[in-house]
Structures are given as structure tokens and as C-alpha cells.
Amino acid sequence: MRCELITREWPPAVYGGGGVHVTELSRALHAAGVDVSVRAFGTDAAGGPQGVAAVGYGEPAALASANPALRTLGVDLSIVAEIAAAADVPDVIHSHTWYANLAGHVAGLLTGRPHVLTAHSLEPLRPWKAEQLGGGYRLSSWAEESAYRGAAAVIAVSSAMRTDILRCYPFLDPAAVHVIHNGIDTARWTPSDTTNVVKANGVDPEARSVVFVGRITRQKGLPYLLRAAADLPPDVQLVLLAGAPDTPEIAAEVVALVDRLREVRSAPVVWIDAMLPRDELRQFLSQATVFVCPSIYEPLGIVNLEAMACGAAVVGTATGGIPEVVVPGETGWLVPIEQLDDGSGTPVDADRYVSDLTAALTEAVGDPARARAFGEAGRRRVAEFFAWPAVARATIEVYRSVA
């Protein structure tokens, strides 16, 4: 079977869970015997897994000053043109995120091949993107809905995501929406005893710490964490591995909150605004007393799997697919949240959510031995339920059902 994966993110330009997913899925599909190739955004597409051919596409020069959503569609059309013109048209076209969905949809129309898409997020549930894209948000929403209408099959990365998909796009046949959880490579994501990078960045591996990893975007809930951290025990370090802000406004908000936090806390507040290589990130996750995921929108959360694979206990919001990963009282803590029904995920009572987040984190760091036991249980859980070979096998079954 020949499969064409279409994605915005691809090594070396991976900044989120969608990019991690496509990279690891391509590796697992190749290992399972699928002839897989990749079409990715960006001119540099040379960093993927061995044996997986990838081609990168830059934005059309004529659209350099256009709205970002329009530039995205320009890349999509460049990808479609080459898929349609290729001598070896794939059996299945598989796109990831709205950035690539329209390319998959149109390529499927032109070639007559089935288009499968994986939902890593949903535009109707990310209304804050209007802050980032302006009218482009309406364009991205149109592109996503069009792709869903034409898809031969839809893959949801969690049961909660499947529910959201059918709620946002009720025209879909429920039988065509499949749940295949994100995966983790527990041979590459392992606990690390090395601490040189941790120490070089001002973090004491012997002291208690709370670690956050994620993009600076509304859905990741970083401002709520920064408010909650003000009331943590004074000796607890806060480590923020956070970059790629969606907008200047949220970047300024986070800067102000971090500055204020540093004024009131005696323990270090360490902020690294770069995407770290895996082995460096493993150090921070392995040395953390607890990993925190304060997301208000999270279809599953690969970052939680990465933390658990490194032996970290997790405090996460009880929203989206997080409860399908984190087992309270076994691998971590879930923070309750009541959310507005406008699609934004915004807490109905932000102060209550912040207070509950503080309480969960305080409990977690208050008993490091218990947190370590939760972390060990988390590593066992991801190894048993979230392995990439199983993800690949389930994905191939979806391909066979439509090809």
C-alpha cells in the first residue's frame, strides 16, 4: 500500500503535537511495510525518519504579504499540483490539521483517491484564532469543514475528540469517525539521569519543581498556570519550556505574568523560550517533581505521554482527551473545570479553576515520593496502551477500509 502524508509540521520544523504525531506515525507505518511519503510545509524537509521520503513546499512568493490563512492555501495548492502530476498516485492521501486538510481534500478530488484526515484540533473549538488570523479564521474554518465533508474517513486522537467532531460536524457518518490515540516511543522517551542542561539553566535537580512544556497559545492555559504558581510553596521551582506565541498580545501577557511572579517568589522561575532537543527535554521531564498541563483545549496531549514516559507524574486539566491519558490517584491528578459552551474552553469561573490548579500542584509537590510512584505507574501505562506500532496497525486498518 502506498500512502501520502500531508502535514504542516515536519522535522526540523516541529513545534507541536501534530508534528510529533506525523513524524512518529510515518516511522511506524514505514516499519509496518507501508510505502509512505510526506509532503510538508517549509523548504527544509530533510530531518524525518530514515526511509521516509519527504518534500518541502515554501509559500508562493506572490502571496508573501497576504493573510496567513491565504498563504497556507497557496502551499496546499502547490502540494496538490505535484500529487496529481505524479506517476505513482498514492492509494490513500492522509492529511493532518486544517493547514493540510484542504490539500488532502482537493488532491483526493483530482486523483479519485480516498482522503483520510486526522483531527488534532478543531477550528470551531478554537475561536481565539480570530485574534491571530482575523478574517483568515473564517477561511481556515471553511477549509476544515470542506475537508471533513469530503473525507472518506476521519481519525480522532481521543474519544473526547470524536465526540467534539460529531458535535461540530453533525453531517458526518459516525461509522466513518475512528478513535486512534496518539502514541509514544518509550524506547526514545525514557527517564534521564543526566542533569547538565537542567543545571546550566539554573534549575536545581535536587529541589522540588513544576515543569510546563508547550506553545504560548490560548488553548495551553499558560496564564492560568502563572496565576496558580503565585501560591505554590515558596521553595518550589517553576520551569517553563514555552515559546512560539500565537500573537504579540498573548506574548505580552505571559511576559507580564512571569515578571510579576519573579517579584513575589523566592524560588527560581526559569523560562526557556526555545524548542529543546529531545534529550535535553528528557532531562527536565525526568527531574520534575510534577509535570503540569493546564490546557483548556487538548484533544489528547502528546506532551503528557512524553512526560509520563520519562517518569513524571502529571497534573492536568480534566478536559478533552487528558482524562484518557492521566489516571487520577494512579498516574497523576486531574483538575476539575467547568467551561463556557461557546467553543473557547474558557473556564466559567477562572478564579475557581486557578485555585483548584494550585491545590493539585501543592498536593503533588507536597509528597515527592508519591509523585515518583505516580510517575513510574505513568511510564508503565504509556508503554502498555500508547505504543506507535499499535497506532500504525490501527491506521492501516482505516486505510484498507477506504482504499
Secondary structure, 3 states (H helix, E strand, C coil): CEEEEEECCECCECCCHHHHHHHHHHHHHHHCCCEEEEEEECCCCCCCCCCCEEEEECCCHHHCCCCHHHHHHHHHHHHHHHHHHCCCCCCEEEEEHHHHHHHHHHHHHHHCCCEEEEECCCHHHCCCHHHHHCCHHHHHHHHHHHHHHHCCEEEECCHHHHHHHHHHCCCCCHHHEEECCCCECCCCCCCCCCCHHHHHCCCCCCCCEEEEEEECCHHHCHHHHHHHHCCCCCCCEEEEEEECCCCHHHHHHHHHHHHHHHHHCCCCEEEECCCCCHHHHHHHHHHCCEEEECCCCCCCCHHHHHHHHCCCCEEEECCCCHHHCCCECCCEEEECCCECCCCCCCECCHHHHHHHHHHHHHHHHHCHHHHHHHHHHHHHHHHHHCEHHHHHHHHHHHHHHHC
